[in-house]
């Protein structure tokens, strides 16, 4: 079959498809609004006319080539014509979609992507860009089976119940809690936040668990308990202790907490406690005496087994040049002792 005959048959098939499509669009009047159907029909007719013009142009060019005596018609040439034709049609659709987007007519652009290009993802994204979140969510769910994108669209549309159902299926417990708070269902929100806390504790992520208690459940005492648990069980001990102290805003109360907790600290944890004291020492002048005294106790207790701990003295005496010399003399004397 030569190119001209192929194009003629394609035009005939195209007309048949156009007629069937028009009938299908008109049939939508039974379950869609009149103007919505007319809009779809108008878009289709415009595109059909453009494609027909492209086909006629190709047919005229082929006639001219045949009349000039050109012979051809191999299988590879037919394939080239078919590919070129479909590429032109696709490019026409692409240009039309971009034209509608430029005009901010996102619904029409989405219809081109979905109905003509069969690109549901770009259709959904176009609807989302235009603020048609519910419509986009339906495409994500029914056509793309993408619950995550659909949930985000329902959330943007403030369809929180629908979003909650999807986030539950996705097991995004913290997000479920957040959305329950949006609809003022505090009890349900806290139920899901507690699940999140339990997961964090199970994975020894005490600081993250404490933040859920403090920031989202508004339970500061529970937050402190979980941090204390992490410190006592040596689960990210330093960060738990540091956050525990950071949550005490009253300086006098903080001083008491530092002293009381130190009394309960095991020998194995004292070096970590010393590291925390360096942070607390810099917080307030009211804490310096307390933190310095505790630091001296720890250094004196550990210096025989951890000689390098003597260097920590400078952190609690930042302006004292004499202490630096004392540290240097101690280290020099200790080195001589070991050499001898």
Secondary structure, 3 states (H helix, E strand, C coil): CCHHHHHHHHHHHHHHHHHHHHHHHHHHHHCCCHHHHHHHHHHHHHHHHHHHHHHHHHHHHHHHHHHCCCCCCCHHHHHHHHHHHHHHHHHHHHHHHHHHHHCCCHHHHHHHHHHHCCCHHHHHHHHHHCCCHHHHHHHHHHCCCCHHHHHHHHHHCCCHHHHHHHHHHCCCHHHHHHHHHHCCCHHHHHHHHHHHHHHHHHCCCHHHHHHHHHHHCCCHHHHHHHHHHHHHCCCCHHHHHHHHHHCCCCHHHHHHHHHHHHHCCCHHHHHHHHHHHHHHHHHCHHHHHHHHHHHHHHHHHHCCCCHHHHHHHHHHCCCCHHHHHHHHHHHHHHHHHHHC
